[in-house]
Amino acid sequence: MPELPEVETVRRGLERRLVGRTIERVEVFRERTVRRQGREAIIDGLTGARVTKARRHGKYLLCDLDTGGVLMMHLRMSGRVLVVPAGAERPPHTHVVAHLSPDGDSLRHEMWFVDPRTFGEVVVFDADDEHRVAPELARLGPDPVAQGLDEAQLADVLHGRRGNLKALLLDQRRIAGIGNIYADEILHRARLRHDRLPTRLDKQARKRLLEAIHHVLRDAVEKGGSTLDDTQYVDIEGEQGWFQTEHRVYDRAGERCITCRKARIVVSRTLFRTGESEYAINGVSCRLLDVQELLSDAGVGRQQHVIVSQGQIDAVLNARPEDRRAIIEEASGVLKHRKRKEKAERRLESTEANLLRAQDLLREVRRQLKPLERQADAARRHGTLAAELRTLRLHVSGRDIAALQARTQALANDKARGDESENALRARLSALDAAVMSDEAQLTARGDSTINDELARVENLRGRARGLVQVVAERRRSVERERGQMMDSGVVAQLEGEAAEVRQQLEEVAQQLRDAGGMYVGGSAAEELAALQTATATAQARLDDAISAHAAASSSAAASAARVEAFQATIDAQALSAKTLSEAVGSVGTLLELVDIDDDWRVAVQAALGESLSAVVMSDVAGARAALASLRSTKSPGAVLALGAMSAAGVKAGELRAHVRAKSGMHEASVNSLLDVLLSRVTLASSFDAAVDAVLRDSAVIAVTRDGDRLSATALRVGLAQASTEALAGARQAAESAAARLVSAELALNDARTGLAAARGAEAQAATRAEEERGRAQEHEIEVAGLTQRETILRDRLRDIEGRLGGDSPERRDAASRSRRIEQQLVELSDAMKQVERIVNVLNGRQRDLHELRARQSAEMRDISRRLDEARKERSTNEKSLEERRELNRRIEVEQSEVRVRLEAAIDTLRRELEVEPQVAIDTPAPELPDGMTPVLKIRELERELRIMGPINPLALQEFEALQQRNSFLEEQLEDVKTSRRELVKVIKQVDLEIQQMFASAYADVRDNFAKLFASLFPGGNGRLVLTMPDDLLNTGIEVEAKPGGKNIKKLSLLSGGERALTALAFLFAVFRSRPSPFYVMDEVEAALDDVNLHRFLGLIAEFRQEAQLLIVSHQKRTMEAGDSLLGVTMQPGGSSRVVVERVAAQSA
C-alpha cells in the first residue's frame, strides 16, 4: 500500500506535469472507482476545470481546481496515477482517464487512474462541502512532511495513549501518512521497541523518535518511495522507487543487519574505573534491560534453566510448587512481565506518597487562596479605579493640551494676520506718504507757477502798447499840425528836441526787445524739460541707494537685536544667580558693591579682578558652601568669595592695591584682606610689551595695563572684558543706533520715492509748460516784430532829423523836404498805429488765455489741496489703525507666551506624572460617563474612592494569580498522579492478563511434553503436572506426580534416586521443548543414574541434539561416547593448561 513518501512523490509529479493545465474531457470505465459520487458527477466536476495546485494530506492526493472544486484521489492498496502522452496504450485496470490540454511544447497528455484491486477511489467536491463529502480528511492527524511535526505536537500525540508504539504510529488519526513499512524503519532508527508504551517514553526517547520520523520520511521522499515485490507502486511516469534498498528491518527476516552486515549479534560490556559500566549490542550503546530482553527473546537468559547442574536437579526435586512455577515462567518469558509488574507496583507505591503530598499541598494552597483572593479583589478594584483615573486624567490632559495647542495655533494665525495687516498698513502709509509728498510737490510747483508773472508782464506790455498808441496818435496829430505850418526860426530847436525824443524812444524799444528776447530764451521750456529728465534719473539713483541703505540698516538692526537678546539672557542668568546668592544666609553683597575704585584706574582694576568683581561675597566659608549648593541645585551660574577663607598675612600688596579699597562698614577689614589676596600677584605694566616681558620673567605674575590688557602664563587677554550689563547697554545702544539708521534709511527711502514722484510730476508739468511756451513764443514773435518795425521807423526819423539839423540847403528846400518827410511820417505812423493795434489785440488774447490758465490752475490746486487733505486724514487714520494693530499684536505675543508656558507645563506634568507623550493623551478617547457627570467630577470621585480604600497590597493580584496557577498546577499534578496510578493499575492488570495467558500456554505445553517425556523415560509409567490452584493462575504452584511402571506411588520423595533424577530431567527437558533455547549446558546431571536410566537419558539426549546444541560435563564413559566432540583441559608438568578437543566421529572412523 503506498504510504506518505510514495504519495508525496506522486504529488510532486502532478505539481510538475498537471498544475496549470485544463481537463478537457473525462472518461470513467469502472463505477466502483467513483462509487462515492457516480460517473456523471465526476465528469461534470472535472470537465473544463483547470488545476491550480496539487497538495496532499496524509495518503490523500488533493488537486485544487479554478472552479472552486477539489479533486481527491486515494490510492489505497494498489492504486497508481500516471501522466502519459495521449494515445499511449492503456494498461489493464485503467478506471479513469482525464484528457489534458496541451502544455508548452504543444503535446497532449492523459492522466490515468489505475487500480487492479479497485480499493482506491476518485472524488470531486466543492471546497465548502469538504466536511460533508470527505469527512475523513478532518479526522486525520498532523502531516509530518506537509504540515511539519515538532516535539510539542509529538508529546501531545503520545500523551495518555493506550496500546503500543507501533500501533500509535499506524493510527492515521494521530499521525497521518505513516504505514507499516515506515513505522518499522522509524522505530528501528529510533532504537525503540514496537511494543513500548507511548506513555513510558522519556524526553530523550521522544526526541529520537521525532528525528527518526523526519529522517526516514525525508530520505524516502528523496528516493521516490519504496517499490516492493508485492506492490505495484510507481510514480506518475511509471518509474519505481528505490528506497527499499535502504530498508533496515522491513521485509528483511533472516538477512544480515544492514548496519553491521553481520549474521550474529555481539553483546559487550565496558567497565570503567569508577565502577560504572556500559552495554552494547554490535557496538551500539544500549541498556542492560535491552540486553536482557534480547537474550530472553532468543531463549537465553540469566534466570532461565539452560545451564543445569546436579545441584539444580536436587533443587527441582526438593522445590516447592511455587518454585517449579518460576521455572516455567522463566522459560516462557513471563519473568520479564512479572518484573514489569513488580516495577509498576513499586511505582504505584511510590506515587502513593506523591499523591498524599500533592493532596496536602493542594489543601494548603486552597486554604491560602481565600484571604489572598479578597486582597486580590481589592487590588484589582484599586487597579481598575487607578486605570480609570489614569484614563480620565489622560483624556482631560489631552483635551487641555489640544485646546492649548489649538489656541496656540489660533494665536499664531491671528499674529500672522496681524503682521499681514500691519505690513499692509505700513505699505498703505508709505503709499500715502508718497502721495502726500507728491501732492505737496505739485502744490508747491503750482504755487511757484509764472502765470501771474507772465500775466503782469502782459498787462505791462498792454499798458505800454496803449501808451504807444497814444504816442503814435499824438505824433500823428503833431505831424499833421506841422504839415500845416511853415518853418520858423525855432525849427532847429524843434528838430533837436524831436531827435532827443526819438533817441529816447529808440532806447525804450531796444530795452523792450532785449526783455522779450531774454524772457523766452533764458526760460526755454525744452531746456527745462531736459533738466527735469536729468533730475528724474538722479532721483531714481537716489531711490536705489536708499533701498540698499535700508537693507543694510535692517540687517544691522537684526544683528543688534540678536546681540541684545544674547546679552539679556546672560543678564537674566546672572540676575537669577545674584538673586539666589543674595537670598543665601551670610550674603554681604557683590565685591563691586563693597569696594571703591579710582576712576583713572577702574579699567586696570577691572582687568585684574575679572569675574571676582561680580562674585557674591559671603561672610564665612559655611555660607559660601551653602551658596554653592544652592547654585548647583538651581543649576545657575555664579561665583562666590568667602571672607576669612584665605589669610592675608605675609601677602605683599600689589601695585594696584593703592587704587582700590573697601567701603566703610562692618566688613571693611575683611574685604581689604580679600583684596590683598586677590591683587597680591598682579603687577602693573606701562605697556603691552612690558606686560609680556613681565610674564615671561615670572610665570606666577599676572600683568595688567591701564588699557585693560591682562596677561598671565596660562591666558592672554587684550582689552577689558565688559560686564554683561555694560555689554548689554552697548548692544542696546548699537541696536538703537541701528534702528535710528533704519528709520533714517526708511525716511531717505520715502524722500527718494517722493523726490522721484515729484521729479516725474515736474517732468510732466514741464512738458505741459513746453507746449504752452511754444504758443506764447508765437505771440512774442509778433510783439518783437512790431517793436523791430518801430525801431526802424524811429531810426529813420532820427537820421532825418539829424540830416535836417546838419544840412545847409535853403529853407524852401528844407520845407519841401520836410513836407515830404511829414507825409512819409504820416504814412509810417499809420502803419505803426496798425501794428501797435495788432499787438494790443494779441496781448488782449494772451491776457484772456492767461486768465483761463490761471483759473484752471486754481481749480487744480484746489483739487490737489482737497486730495492732500484727504490723504493726510487717511494717513492719520491709518497711523491710528497701525498703532492699534501693534498694540493688538503685542497683546497676542503676550498671550502666546502665556499659552506656551501653560502648554509646556501641561506637557511636562503629563510626562512626569503619567509618563506618556502628548499625542497619546490627545488620542485617548473620552470614557463613557453617567449623565450629568463631567470628567473633572469623575476624577474627584475616583480620587475620593481611592482615598477611602486606603493602602492595598499591590502584589496581591500577582500573588493570587501565582497561587491560583500553583493551585491549577497542583490539581493537574494530582490528576496526573491519579491518572498515572490508573494507568499503572491498567498496566498491572494488562501484565497480569498477559502473564496468565503466557503461563497458561506455557504450562499446557510443558504439561503435555512432560507426560510424553516421562512415558519415554519410564515405559509403562505415568507422569503429570498438577496446578495447586487452578482458579488462580497468577499464584498457583505446580506439583509433579510420577508413577513409574509397576509402581503405585505418586510422590517424588518415595522414588529412588535415579527415578527422581530422571523425573527432574523429564521436567526440565519438558520446559526446554516447550520453550527451546539454542544451546543447553549440563553439569554431571547423569551421575546418579544406573545403566538402565543412563540409557534412557542418552536416548533423550539423542532426541534433543537435533534441536539444540548440548554441552554436557560428565564422567560417564557412555555419555562421552554419545557426544560428537570431546573437550578437555590438560596441563603438562611445568607447563600451562590447555584445551584439548577430540572429534568422536573422526576417532571412530
DAQUI-V888944 format. One record per helix or strand. SS is the DSSP state (~ for helix, > for strand). FROM is the first residue (numbers start at 1). TO is the last residue. If there is no record, write none. Layout:
ss=SS from=FROM to=TO
ss=SS from=FROM to=TO
This chain:
ss=~ from=4 to=17
ss=> from=22 to=28
ss=~ from=31 to=34
ss=~ from=39 to=46
ss=> from=50 to=57
ss=> from=60 to=65
ss=> from=69 to=74
ss=> from=79 to=85
ss=> from=94 to=100
ss=> from=109 to=115
ss=> from=121 to=126
ss=~ from=127 to=133
ss=~ from=135 to=137
ss=> from=142 to=143
ss=~ from=151 to=158
ss=> from=164 to=164
ss=~ from=165 to=170
ss=> from=175 to=176
ss=~ from=180 to=190
ss=> from=197 to=197
ss=~ from=198 to=200
ss=~ from=203 to=222
ss=~ from=243 to=246
ss=> from=267 to=271
ss=> from=277 to=281
ss=> from=284 to=286
ss=~ from=288 to=297
ss=> from=307 to=309
ss=~ from=310 to=318
ss=~ from=321 to=332
ss=~ from=334 to=447
ss=~ from=451 to=484
ss=~ from=491 to=522
ss=~ from=525 to=582
ss=> from=587 to=590
ss=~ from=591 to=594
ss=> from=595 to=597
ss=~ from=599 to=614
ss=> from=616 to=618
ss=~ from=621 to=634
ss=> from=640 to=642
ss=~ from=655 to=659
ss=> from=660 to=662
ss=~ from=668 to=678
ss=> from=682 to=684
ss=~ from=688 to=697
ss=> from=702 to=704
ss=> from=710 to=711
ss=> from=716 to=717
ss=~ from=724 to=806
ss=~ from=811 to=914
ss=~ from=918 to=923
ss=~ from=935 to=949
ss=~ from=956 to=1017
ss=> from=1022 to=1027
ss=> from=1038 to=1043
ss=~ from=1052 to=1054
ss=~ from=1057 to=1074
ss=> from=1079 to=1083
ss=~ from=1091 to=1104
ss=> from=1109 to=1113
ss=~ from=1117 to=1122
ss=> from=1125 to=1130
ss=> from=1138 to=1143
ss=~ from=1144 to=1148
